[in-house]
Amino acid sequence: MALWSRRAILVAALATSLPSTAPAHEEVFGKIRIGHPWVQAAEAGAAGTYGCIIEIKNEGDVPERLLGATLDGIGPGTLYEIIESDGKVTSRKVVGGLAIKPRGSLELTPSTYQIRFGKIGKTLAEGEMIEGTLVFDKLRSVPINFMIERKDAPPE
C-alpha cells in the first residue's frame, strides 16, 4: 500500500509540473489539412487581434491559395506578412493570398504571417473556441474552429 501511495504521489506531482497547453486540433477539407488554427485572446472593444495556423498541408496534386479568414461576431481578417529587418519588425498586407504548393505546406506563425482582425466585438477568452472560416481560392469558404490562446504565449 505504501509503494502504491508513493507512485500515485509521484504521478500527480509530475502531472501538475507539466506546462498546461491547449490540445492541438486538426480540421480536414478534401486534400487540405489545417493544423491548430488559433486566435489571440482579446477583450471586447479591443482595437484588434491576430490569428495563426500551425500548418496547412496540401496533400493534393493541385495548388491552393489561402486568401483570408473570418471570425464569427468579429468579421473578416486580412493576411499580413511579418518582416524583420535591422532589428525592426514591420508588416505588410499580403496581396493575392498565400500559395500552398501540391504536396506542400504553409505555416502562419506570429513572426511570419498573421491573419489580422479588426475591432473586437466580443471577448475572446483563453481556452475557448470560436467559429470562423478560412477562405481559399479553390475550396472557397470553409468552416473552421479557432482555439483562443493566451495573449503572451501563442502555441508553437
TILO-141974 format. One record per residue (C-alpha): residue number from 1; chain; x negated, y negated, z negated. Coordinates in pm, 1 decimal. Layout:
N
+------+-------+----------+----------+----------+
! resi ! chain !       c1 !       c2 !       c3 !
+------+-------+----------+----------+----------+
!  NUM !     A !        X !        Y !        Z !
...
+------+-------+----------+----------+----------+
This chain:
156
+------+-------+----------+----------+----------+
! resi ! chain !       c1 !       c2 !       c3 !
+------+-------+----------+----------+----------+
!    1 !     A !      0.0 !      0.0 !      0.0 !
!    2 !     A !   -281.4 !   -245.3 !    -83.8 !
!    3 !     A !   -453.8 !   -173.4 !    251.4 !
!    4 !     A !   -129.4 !   -245.0 !    439.2 !
!    5 !     A !    -80.9 !   -570.6 !    248.4 !
!    6 !     A !   -431.9 !   -688.9 !    334.6 !
!    7 !     A !   -375.4 !   -610.7 !    701.8 !
!    8 !     A !    -42.4 !   -794.6 !    700.8 !
!    9 !     A !   -205.8 !  -1097.8 !    539.9 !
!   10 !     A !   -491.7 !  -1089.2 !    794.2 !
!   11 !     A !   -249.4 !  -1065.5 !   1088.0 !
!   12 !     A !    -38.7 !  -1351.7 !    950.2 !
!   13 !     A !   -347.8 !  -1566.8 !    894.0 !
!   14 !     A !   -473.3 !  -1505.2 !   1247.0 !
!   15 !     A !   -133.1 !  -1579.3 !   1399.0 !
!   16 !     A !    -97.2 !  -1910.5 !   1218.4 !
!   17 !     A !   -451.3 !  -2017.6 !   1304.6 !
!   18 !     A !   -398.5 !  -1982.5 !   1681.0 !
!   19 !     A !   -310.4 !  -2301.1 !   1869.1 !
!   20 !     A !     58.3 !  -2345.5 !   1933.5 !
!   21 !     A !    129.5 !  -2380.6 !   2302.3 !
!   22 !     A !    448.4 !  -2358.8 !   2500.7 !
!   23 !     A !    473.1 !  -2043.5 !   2707.6 !
!   24 !     A !    392.6 !  -2087.7 !   3073.2 !
!   25 !     A !    676.2 !  -2021.4 !   3312.7 !
!   26 !     A !    688.4 !  -1949.2 !   3682.6 !
!   27 !     A !    955.3 !  -2000.7 !   3943.8 !
!   28 !     A !    964.6 !  -1835.2 !   4286.2 !
!   29 !     A !   1135.6 !  -1955.7 !   4604.0 !
!   30 !     A !   1070.8 !  -1730.9 !   4902.0 !
!   31 !     A !    694.1 !  -1723.8 !   4954.3 !
!   32 !     A !    630.2 !  -2018.5 !   4719.2 !
!   33 !     A !    534.2 !  -1955.3 !   4353.5 !
!   34 !     A !    548.5 !  -2251.6 !   4119.6 !
!   35 !     A !    345.7 !  -2202.8 !   3802.6 !
!   36 !     A !    443.6 !  -2400.8 !   3493.1 !
!   37 !     A !    586.8 !  -2730.7 !   3613.0 !
!   38 !     A !    581.8 !  -2976.6 !   3324.0 !
!   39 !     A !    651.6 !  -3338.1 !   3243.9 !
!   40 !     A !    502.3 !  -3556.4 !   2972.8 !
!   41 !     A !    725.2 !  -3625.7 !   2671.6 !
!   42 !     A !    870.4 !  -3977.6 !   2659.5 !
!   43 !     A !   1122.0 !  -4178.1 !   2460.3 !
!   44 !     A !   1440.7 !  -4311.1 !   2615.7 !
!   45 !     A !   1374.0 !  -4656.5 !   2756.1 !
!   46 !     A !   1005.4 !  -4589.1 !   2831.8 !
!   47 !     A !    874.7 !  -4751.6 !   3148.9 !
!   48 !     A !    787.5 !  -4412.6 !   3298.5 !
!   49 !     A !    621.2 !  -4075.3 !   3264.3 !
!   50 !     A !    449.9 !  -3823.1 !   3485.4 !
!   51 !     A !    477.3 !  -3457.1 !   3572.1 !
!   52 !     A !    228.3 !  -3198.5 !   3690.5 !
!   53 !     A !    225.4 !  -2837.9 !   3802.5 !
!   54 !     A !    -38.5 !  -2587.5 !   3703.1 !
!   55 !     A !    -30.6 !  -2431.1 !   4050.8 !
!   56 !     A !    184.5 !  -2397.2 !   4360.4 !
!   57 !     A !     91.8 !  -2087.5 !   4562.3 !
!   58 !     A !    196.0 !  -2041.0 !   4921.8 !
!   59 !     A !    197.9 !  -1664.9 !   4978.4 !
!   60 !     A !    339.8 !  -1701.3 !   5327.5 !
!   61 !     A !    188.6 !  -1742.8 !   5672.7 !
!   62 !     A !    336.7 !  -2088.7 !   5733.7 !
!   63 !     A !    205.8 !  -2413.6 !   5583.3 !
!   64 !     A !    428.8 !  -2604.9 !   5343.2 !
!   65 !     A !    415.9 !  -2961.5 !   5215.7 !
!   66 !     A !    520.7 !  -3096.9 !   4874.0 !
!   67 !     A !    695.2 !  -3431.7 !   4926.7 !
!   68 !     A !    820.7 !  -3526.6 !   4579.8 !
!   69 !     A !   1042.8 !  -3433.5 !   4288.2 !
!   70 !     A !   1341.0 !  -3542.3 !   4081.8 !
!   71 !     A !   1435.5 !  -3510.6 !   3712.9 !
!   72 !     A !   1798.9 !  -3491.7 !   3602.3 !
!   73 !     A !   1904.4 !  -3819.3 !   3445.3 !
!   74 !     A !   1573.0 !  -3984.9 !   3540.8 !
!   75 !     A !   1573.8 !  -3991.3 !   3920.2 !
!   76 !     A !   1315.1 !  -3943.8 !   4192.5 !
!   77 !     A !    943.0 !  -3909.1 !   4135.6 !
!   78 !     A !    662.7 !  -4022.4 !   4363.0 !
!   79 !     A !    337.4 !  -3836.0 !   4427.5 !
!   80 !     A !     17.1 !  -4014.8 !   4327.9 !
!   81 !     A !   -346.3 !  -3922.8 !   4376.4 !
!   82 !     A !   -570.3 !  -3998.9 !   4077.9 !
!   83 !     A !   -909.1 !  -4139.5 !   4180.2 !
!   84 !     A !  -1212.5 !  -4172.9 !   3954.1 !
!   85 !     A !  -1499.2 !  -4385.4 !   4078.6 !
!   86 !     A !  -1781.4 !  -4551.1 !   3887.4 !
!   87 !     A !  -1618.6 !  -4463.4 !   3556.3 !
!   88 !     A !  -1288.0 !  -4628.6 !   3650.4 !
!   89 !     A !   -963.3 !  -4445.4 !   3712.9 !
!   90 !     A !   -715.5 !  -4574.5 !   3967.6 !
!   91 !     A !   -431.9 !  -4419.3 !   4163.5 !
!   92 !     A !   -259.2 !  -4449.1 !   4496.7 !
!   93 !     A !     65.1 !  -4319.6 !   4642.6 !
!   94 !     A !     36.9 !  -4005.3 !   4849.8 !
!   95 !     A !    176.0 !  -4074.3 !   5196.0 !
!   96 !     A !    324.6 !  -3778.4 !   5382.7 !
!   97 !     A !    310.6 !  -3530.9 !   5093.6 !
!   98 !     A !     54.4 !  -3273.5 !   4985.3 !
!   99 !     A !    -26.9 !  -2980.3 !   5215.0 !
!  100 !     A !    -21.5 !  -2623.1 !   5089.5 !
!  101 !     A !   -201.5 !  -2400.7 !   5339.2 !
!  102 !     A !    -79.9 !  -2048.1 !   5418.8 !
!  103 !     A !   -216.7 !  -1812.8 !   5150.3 !
!  104 !     A !   -342.5 !  -2125.7 !   4972.4 !
!  105 !     A !   -258.0 !  -2314.6 !   4658.7 !
!  106 !     A !   -227.6 !  -2665.6 !   4519.0 !
!  107 !     A !   -277.4 !  -2790.2 !   4162.8 !
!  108 !     A !   -129.4 !  -3108.1 !   4021.4 !
!  109 !     A !   -326.4 !  -3192.5 !   3707.7 !
!  110 !     A !   -333.1 !  -3520.5 !   3514.8 !
!  111 !     A !   -669.5 !  -3600.7 !   3673.6 !
!  112 !     A !   -596.4 !  -3500.7 !   4036.2 !
!  113 !     A !   -233.1 !  -3555.2 !   4138.6 !
!  114 !     A !     77.4 !  -3656.8 !   3944.0 !
!  115 !     A !    447.1 !  -3692.6 !   4009.1 !
!  116 !     A !    539.2 !  -4026.8 !   3853.0 !
!  117 !     A !    889.1 !  -4100.7 !   3737.2 !
!  118 !     A !   1022.7 !  -4449.7 !   3665.3 !
!  119 !     A !   1233.3 !  -4578.5 !   3376.0 !
!  120 !     A !   1325.3 !  -4300.0 !   3136.2 !
!  121 !     A !   1699.3 !  -4297.1 !   3064.7 !
!  122 !     A !   1695.5 !  -4023.0 !   2801.1 !
!  123 !     A !   1443.8 !  -3887.3 !   2553.0 !
!  124 !     A !   1220.8 !  -3611.0 !   2688.7 !
!  125 !     A !   1141.4 !  -3413.6 !   2371.9 !
!  126 !     A !    842.3 !  -3181.1 !   2347.3 !
!  127 !     A !    923.4 !  -2812.6 !   2378.5 !
!  128 !     A !   1248.9 !  -2863.1 !   2567.7 !
!  129 !     A !   1315.6 !  -2804.9 !   2935.6 !
!  130 !     A !   1465.3 !  -3047.9 !   3183.5 !
!  131 !     A !   1618.4 !  -2957.0 !   3515.6 !
!  132 !     A !   1498.1 !  -3117.1 !   3832.2 !
!  133 !     A !   1393.3 !  -3039.4 !   4185.9 !
!  134 !     A !   1080.0 !  -3015.6 !   4391.2 !
!  135 !     A !   1115.4 !  -3148.3 !   4743.3 !
!  136 !     A !    930.1 !  -2963.4 !   5018.8 !
!  137 !     A !    909.2 !  -3016.3 !   5392.7 !
!  138 !     A !   1043.3 !  -2673.9 !   5495.8 !
!  139 !     A !   1211.2 !  -2541.7 !   5180.1 !
!  140 !     A !   1376.2 !  -2880.4 !   5124.7 !
!  141 !     A !   1500.4 !  -2943.6 !   4770.2 !
!  142 !     A !   1462.6 !  -2652.1 !   4529.3 !
!  143 !     A !   1591.2 !  -2647.3 !   4169.9 !
!  144 !     A !   1319.8 !  -2622.6 !   3907.6 !
!  145 !     A !   1288.3 !  -2638.2 !   3530.0 !
!  146 !     A !   1016.1 !  -2863.4 !   3392.6 !
!  147 !     A !    877.5 !  -2791.5 !   3045.1 !
!  148 !     A !    839.2 !  -3107.2 !   2837.7 !
!  149 !     A !    486.4 !  -3125.6 !   2692.0 !
!  150 !     A !    325.4 !  -3344.2 !   2423.8 !
!  151 !     A !    203.4 !  -3686.8 !   2527.4 !
!  152 !     A !   -153.5 !  -3636.5 !   2409.4 !
!  153 !     A !   -217.5 !  -3277.5 !   2510.7 !
!  154 !     A !    -88.4 !  -3168.0 !   2850.7 !
!  155 !     A !   -144.2 !  -2799.8 !   2929.9 !
!  156 !     A !   -447.2 !  -2693.7 !   3130.2 !
+------+-------+----------+----------+----------+
